[in-house]
Amino acid sequence: MHLVAEADESDGSLIKHAPSIGVITNIELDHPDHYENLEQVVATFQTFAHNCQISVGCIDCPTVRDRLSPTITYSLRPATGADYAADSITYGASGTIAQIWERGSLLGTLEVPLLGQHNLQNALAAVAVGRTLGLPFAAITTAIATFEGARRRFEIRGEYGGIRFVDDYAHHPSEIQVTLAAARLQAQSICPSSNDHRVIAVFQPHRYSRTLTFLSEFAQSFKDADIVVLSDIYSAGEPNSTNLQGQQVAEAIGRHHPSVYYQPSVQSVAAFLKETLQPGDTALFLGAGNLNQIIPDVMTFFQHTDVGQGVGL
């Protein structure tokens, strides 16, 4: 019997874990309320990797590649020489298909019913763990093919009035980028030659410390969105010692994006969306705060205004 648990480095308690197998997907400075710099984050992961009997690491992340020495490696680039690699990758509207290699030998084809490069990387990590535990590749692919994804990770909440509503926990610039890239890929796959499928990014910044630290990165993270709607910053209990406001974040994003709309409260965000969304849109709610609480209200509005097109998911 095996216990599978998800842990992160947010409060440093990761170093208290000593698993048989530990998977390290990537390393970034994501919690500036606890860490002063990336070096401190790396030190935490180095201790964690040392505590693992077997460490599995994604060497597509330069920090994992250069600062750790994983027992087993995986990558979407076969040229890296990783133990587990993927090629012949096809990204579609409903998922991803790739050929999987194990130390130079072809295992077979993997179908991942989730969007985006990051989900394929995670599936490749699962393949590495499964094979380490002695599972046949066929059993692994069968299980992954039925995986519906985690809550608040590109979670489709419903589709009403021809508008798809998606809830995602992304609250770091790199998370926002990969999530929007997946949404853009899906929109292009549905109708490559049409501009009718817009991606609407609805973002609530999370924590003053994170927003301030990564303001420049946030400003450049929305290129795959047609429209960006921004609410004020969710404090998560932090004091606003620098008097940073959501309006400043919107202005920073606006220097890199032509269509940014600031709405100071989640209620005003909901009102704006009711006036702005149109059939064919994907409304992607991004953030780790309370923004997703307005999704049912907005969906209900479009359900009532166009009952004939609504399909609840």
KEDREN-244362 format. One record per residue (C-alpha): residue number from 0; chain; z negated, x, y. Coordinates in steps of 0.001 Angstrom, whole numbers, plus 524288, in hexadecimal, padded with zeros to 5 digits. Each point is the difference from the previous one (the first is absolute). Layout:
<sites>
  bamar  drenfi     c3     c1     c2
    NUM       A      Z      X      Y
...
</sites>
This chain:
<sites>
  bamar  drenfi     c3     c1     c2
      0       A  80000  80000  80000
      1       A  80378  804CE  80D98
      2       A  7FA93  7FC07  80D3E
      3       A  809EB  80050  80B02
      4       A  7FAA0  80069  80DD8
      5       A  805B0  801C7  80D84
      6       A  7F8AA  808BF  80965
      7       A  80300  80623  80D21
      8       A  7FADC  80AC8  8089C
      9       A  7FBB5  7F756  80B4C
     10       A  7F16B  80338  7FFA0
     11       A  8004F  80C84  7F806
     12       A  7FA3C  7F9AE  7F3D7
     13       A  80C52  8039D  7F875
     14       A  7F992  80CE9  7FC81
     15       A  7F5C6  7F8AB  7F800
     16       A  80A5A  7FBC2  7F63B
     17       A  802EC  8082C  7F3FC
     18       A  80AB0  7F8B5  7F896
     19       A  80706  80400  7F3B1
     20       A  80CD1  7FE2D  8074B
     21       A  8012A  7FF6B  80ECB
     22       A  80C7B  7FC4C  80735
     23       A  80244  80513  80DD3
     24       A  80B4F  7F8EC  8065E
     25       A  7FFC1  80643  80D77
     26       A  7F6DE  8064E  809D2
     27       A  7FFAF  7FC7A  80E6D
     28       A  7F623  7FF31  80AF8
     29       A  7FDCF  7F15A  7FF29
     30       A  7F1A9  7FEB3  803C2
     31       A  7FD40  80774  80C94
     32       A  7F31B  7F89F  80109
     33       A  7FB23  80864  7F49A
     34       A  80871  80C52  80058
     35       A  802B0  808B4  80B9B
     36       A  80C9C  805B4  7FAA4
     37       A  80921  800A8  7F44E
     38       A  7F936  80C19  7FAB6
     39       A  7F3B1  7F834  7FD6E
     40       A  807F6  7F5B5  7F8C1
     41       A  8068E  80A8B  7F7D1
     42       A  7F2BB  805BC  7FC80
     43       A  7FB92  7F2BE  7FAEC
     44       A  80C01  7FEB5  7F76A
     45       A  7FEBC  80DF4  7FB2A
     46       A  7F237  7FCFA  7FB75
     47       A  8048B  7F361  7F9B7
     48       A  80B34  806E5  7F8ED
     49       A  7F66A  80A4B  7FB13
     50       A  7F74A  7F523  7FAB2
     51       A  80B33  7F9F6  7F839
     52       A  80261  8044A  7F21A
     53       A  80E78  7FD8C  802A9
     54       A  80596  7FE4D  80DA5
     55       A  80D12  7F93D  80237
     56       A  80641  80283  80D41
     57       A  80C06  7FBB2  80781
     58       A  806A7  80C51  804DF
     59       A  808D7  7F80A  808E0
     60       A  7F428  800DF  808FB
     61       A  8005E  80DB9  805E5
     62       A  7F131  800A1  8011A
     63       A  7FE03  7FCB8  7F1A7
     64       A  80AAA  809B0  7FC5E
     65       A  7FB23  80B2C  80879
     66       A  7F13F  7FE4E  7FFFB
     67       A  7FCD8  7FAEE  7F26B
     68       A  803B6  8048A  7F26D
     69       A  80172  7F35E  7F81D
     70       A  7FFA0  80125  7F159
     71       A  80B90  7F6AC  7FF2D
     72       A  809E5  7FDB7  80AD6
     73       A  809AA  7F533  8032F
     74       A  80AE7  7FE97  809DC
     75       A  80BD8  7F7EC  803BE
     76       A  80776  80CB8  80183
     77       A  80328  80664  7F2DB
     78       A  80324  80CD7  806DD
     79       A  7F173  801E3  8029B
     80       A  7FDED  802D9  7F1A0
     81       A  7F565  7F5A9  7FED2
     82       A  7FB36  7FC3C  7F27B
     83       A  8046C  7F1FB  80259
     84       A  80BB2  7FCFD  8087D
     85       A  8090D  7F4C6  80368
     86       A  80E78  7FFFA  8030E
     87       A  80BA3  7F6A7  8002A
     88       A  7F77A  7F757  8087F
     89       A  804D1  7F28D  80424
     90       A  7F831  7F893  80A49
     91       A  802BA  7F179  7FFE0
     92       A  7FB50  7F38B  8068D
     93       A  7F65B  7FCF6  7F528
     94       A  7FC50  80D51  7FACC
     95       A  803E6  80DAF  7FBFC
     96       A  806B4  805F1  7F42B
     97       A  7FFA0  80E71  7FC96
     98       A  801AD  80983  7F4F0
     99       A  7F37B  80728  7FC72
    100       A  7FF16  80DFA  7FB33
    101       A  7F4B2  80693  7F914
    102       A  8003D  80ECD  80112
    103       A  80EC8  8003E  7FFB6
    104       A  801DC  7F5B6  7F55A
    105       A  80502  7F270  80332
    106       A  7F613  7F583  7FC90
    107       A  8085C  7F466  803F1
    108       A  8016F  7F5C0  80A94
    109       A  7F4B8  7FA7E  807DF
    110       A  80093  7F30B  80744
    111       A  7F5D5  7FE00  80AB0
    112       A  7FF62  7F20F  80567
    113       A  7FB28  804F5  80D2F
    114       A  806EC  804CC  80C1E
    115       A  80022  80D7B  805C6
    116       A  7FF9F  80E55  7FC9C
    117       A  7F12A  8005F  8005B
    118       A  7FF0A  7F5D9  7F535
    119       A  80945  807D8  7F779
    120       A  7F787  80BF9  8023E
    121       A  7F3F7  7F851  7FBE2
    122       A  80704  7FB1E  7F3E6
    123       A  803B5  80DF1  7FCA2
    124       A  7F1A0  803A7  800FF
    125       A  7FCFA  7F50A  7F66C
    126       A  80A4B  80568  7F6C9
    127       A  7F9B8  80D7B  800C7
    128       A  7F287  7FA81  7FD00
    129       A  804F4  7F75D  7F510
    130       A  8074F  80B0B  7F976
    131       A  7F40E  808D8  80151
    132       A  7F84A  7F5B4  7F8AA
    133       A  80A4A  7FFB2  7F556
    134       A  806B8  7F325  80336
    135       A  80E40  7FE41  7FC1D
    136       A  80930  7FEFF  80B8C
    137       A  80498  7F283  7FB90
    138       A  7F232  7FAA6  80106
    139       A  7FE8B  805A2  80DA7
    140       A  80CDB  7FA5A  804E2
    141       A  7FCD5  7F299  7FA5E
    142       A  7F2F3  7FFB6  80729
    143       A  80581  804CB  80CFB
    144       A  80B27  7F620  7FF78
    145       A  7F606  7F4EF  8006B
    146       A  7F774  805B9  80AD3
    147       A  7FF55  7F697  80B75
    148       A  7FA01  80971  80998
    149       A  7F2E6  800B6  806C7
    150       A  7FAF4  7F61A  809BB
    151       A  8036B  80343  80E0B
    152       A  80A45  809DF  7FBCC
    153       A  80CC7  7F96B  803B2
    154       A  7F9D1  7F37E  7FB15
    155       A  8094E  7F499  801ED
    156       A  7F78C  7F4DD  804DB
    157       A  80A87  7F5B5  800F7
    158       A  80D78  7FC48  804D9
    159       A  801CD  7F49E  8094C
    160       A  80B21  7FC26  808D5
    161       A  807CE  80B57  7FA74
    162       A  7F5A6  80998  804C2
    163       A  7F907  80917  7F697
    164       A  7F1CC  8033B  80301
    165       A  7FAE5  80CFB  7FAD9
    166       A  7F216  80550  800E4
    167       A  7FDD0  80EB3  7FF78
    168       A  7F3D6  80848  801E9
    169       A  80791  80B25  8066E
    170       A  7F817  8056A  80B56
    171       A  80421  80E62  80093
    172       A  80CFB  80472  805FC
    173       A  805A9  80510  7F335
    174       A  7FC24  7F36C  7F8F0
    175       A  80693  7F7D9  80A75
    176       A  80C5F  8082B  7FF1C
    177       A  80197  7FEB2  7F13B
    178       A  7FCA8  7F181  80030
    179       A  809D8  7FD07  80AAB
    180       A  80A1E  80874  7F930
    181       A  7FE1B  7F7B7  7F3C2
    182       A  80179  7F37E  807E2
    183       A  80C5B  80529  8067C
    184       A  8057E  803EC  7F2C1
    185       A  7FD77  7F25C  7FAD4
    186       A  80672  7F9AD  80BD4
    187       A  80C14  80892  7FE8C
    188       A  800B8  7FD52  7F173
    189       A  7FFCC  7F15C  8024E
    190       A  80B0E  80060  809CE
    191       A  80578  80D9A  80340
    192       A  809C1  7FB56  80A2B
    193       A  7F78B  7F63B  8074D
    194       A  7F634  8014F  80B03
    195       A  7F9E2  7F2E3  7FCA2
    196       A  7F51A  80614  7F7E8
    197       A  7F6A1  8057C  80A0D
    198       A  7F3AE  807AF  7FCE3
    199       A  7F4E5  7FBBB  808F1
    200       A  7F49D  80997  7FFEA
    201       A  7F331  7F987  803EB
    202       A  7F5F3  80ABE  801A9
    203       A  7F17B  80047  802D7
    204       A  7FB03  80DE6  80265
    205       A  7F38F  802FB  7F85C
    206       A  7F4CF  807EC  805F6
    207       A  80031  8065A  80D62
    208       A  7FE46  80DA0  7FA27
    209       A  80BCA  7FEC1  7F703
    210       A  80882  7F9AC  80A75
    211       A  7FCF6  80A8E  809F6
    212       A  80193  80B4C  7F673
    213       A  80D3B  7FB56  7FB36
    214       A  8051D  7F930  80C2F
    215       A  80C0C  808A8  800B0
    216       A  802F0  7FDCF  7F190
    217       A  7FDF5  7F14B  80108
    218       A  8095F  7FFCC  80B7C
    219       A  80B00  8051B  7F755
    220       A  7FD17  7F85A  7F389
    221       A  80770  7F357  80278
    222       A  80E4C  8040F  7FFDC
    223       A  802F6  7F73B  7F44D
    224       A  7FB04  7F3CF  806E8
    225       A  808CE  7F76F  80855
    226       A  7F469  7FABA  807AC
    227       A  7F218  80543  8012E
    228       A  7F4E2  7F6AE  80341
    229       A  7F316  8069E  80300
    230       A  7F255  7FA6D  80137
    231       A  7F41A  80690  805C7
    232       A  7F89E  80A60  7F83E
    233       A  7F6D6  7FB9B  7F51E
    234       A  7F393  807BA  80261
    235       A  7FA36  7FFA3  7F229
    236       A  7F2E8  80191  806BE
    237       A  803A8  80C2D  807CF
    238       A  7FC69  8012E  80E6D
    239       A  80B91  80145  80929
    240       A  7FB46  80C89  8066C
    241       A  80D56  80356  805D8
    242       A  80346  7F226  80481
    243       A  80C77  8002D  7F7F9
    244       A  80714  7F2E3  80033
    245       A  80AB8  7FA04  7F7D1
    246       A  8089A  7FF37  80C0D
    247       A  80049  80EEC  80064
    248       A  80437  80066  7F1D3
    249       A  80AC5  7F629  802C2
    250       A  804C2  8082D  80B69
    251       A  80037  80C3D  7F786
    252       A  807FF  7F915  7F58C
    253       A  808C5  7FA65  80A96
    254       A  8041C  80DBB  803EB
    255       A  8068E  80121  7F2AA
    256       A  80395  7F1E8  7FCE9
    257       A  8079C  7F611  8081A
    258       A  7F8FD  7F385  7FBBF
    259       A  7F129  800CB  800A5
    260       A  7F782  7F456  8038A
    261       A  7F176  8012B  80283
    262       A  7F74B  7F454  7FD29
    263       A  7F197  802AF  802CB
    264       A  7FA2E  7F742  7F56A
    265       A  803AB  7FBDC  7F248
    266       A  800D4  7F20B  80500
    267       A  80A29  803D1  80A21
    268       A  80743  80795  7F56F
    269       A  800BE  7F384  7F7F6
    270       A  8050C  7F839  80BA3
    271       A  80A42  80A70  802DA
    272       A  804BE  8001E  7F1F4
    273       A  80177  7F13D  7FFD7
    274       A  80951  8013D  80B7D
    275       A  80729  80C2B  7FB51
    276       A  80212  7FFCA  7F148
    277       A  80CC9  7FAA8  7FACC
    278       A  80665  7FDDE  7F2AD
    279       A  8032A  80CC7  7F923
    280       A  7F47B  8075A  805E3
    281       A  7F5F8  807D1  7F876
    282       A  7F304  7FF46  80748
    283       A  7F852  80BE1  7FB9A
    284       A  7F192  7FFB2  803AA
    285       A  7FA84  80DD4  8009A
    286       A  7F1E6  8044F  8014F
    287       A  7F2A0  800F0  7F9B0
    288       A  7F915  7F693  80937
    289       A  80042  7F128  80118
    290       A  80E36  7FE40  80400
    291       A  803BD  7FA03  7F2ED
    292       A  7F702  7F475  802A0
    293       A  80AAA  7F9E1  80868
    294       A  80A4A  8004A  7F537
    295       A  7FC7A  7F2A7  7FA31
    296       A  8007A  7F999  80D6F
    297       A  80D62  805A2  8033A
    298       A  80550  7FC8C  7F293
    299       A  7FAF0  7F217  80151
    300       A  806DE  7FEB0  80D2A
    301       A  80D24  80397  7FA0E
    302       A  7FD6C  7F7F9  7F3DD
    303       A  7FE12  7F3F0  80864
    304       A  80B7A  802B7  808F7
    305       A  8099E  80212  7F4E5
    306       A  7FA93  7FA42  7F377
    307       A  80D37  7FFFD  7F968
    308       A  80136  80ED0  8001F
    309       A  7F206  80369  7FC98
    310       A  7FD0E  8066B  7F30B
    311       A  7F1C9  803A7  7FE18
    312       A  7FD79  80C72  7F85C
</sites>
